[in-house]
């Protein structure tokens, strides 16, 4: 259970972030949600009895704004879920400077900045749990996703480093590493012709599922459940862990 815990979740307006917010609410957490979509965020916050602050997580000032918001509303934060992320496909010859810079800004730099802003609050209370959403592509290589895989590999190492740095301050830092998960991001990727052509998203998703040892695409709640576990006191002796939630992909 997460009763009594105050949790800040980024990228909360869709996919894994929304599923995490809903599960955290069911388990009793007090929620502070952020994302770029004001309309979706406000509706979700109203539905869950949460608070929402629209932010572009890649903006240089976003981390301090969120930390100030946390401080002003509750004066503490027990759980930080760094979920916001973007994907561009491409190899080293096709990835543009703009795509590389954007992925690094959202997937890596924003996570670093928000951790830097939130960790002092956790240090002051001598407790806290940070869960970073990486990817199984941060554990193993994938074709045609150079910048994305590099960014998620950076999150894996960022997680390990922060876990080592802040363990004695009562802060646990872990990552989940999702595989193919049924989100808008995956469906956009499926439109790129993985199996049956540009329009045949259903066939492409089926081909992805067939390649996964457990034989299906992950659901956002699958990842949310892992995040909720790492945020809970049941994971009190776990830090610096990379938890694959990928149906066995990274095992094979």
ABEGO torsion letter per residue (X at the ends): XABGBBBBBBGAABEAAAAAAAAAAAAGBBBBBBEABAAAAAAAAAAAGBBBBBBBAABAAAAAAAAAAAAAAAGBBABBBBABBBBBBEBAAABBAAAAAAAAAAAAAAAAAAAAAAAAAAAAAGBEBBBBBBBAAAABBBBGAAAAAAAAAAAAAAAAAAAAAAAAAGBBBBBBBBBBBBBAAAAAAAAAGAAAEAABAAAAAAAAAAABAAGBBBBAAAAAAAAAAAABAAAAABBGBBBBBAGGAAAX
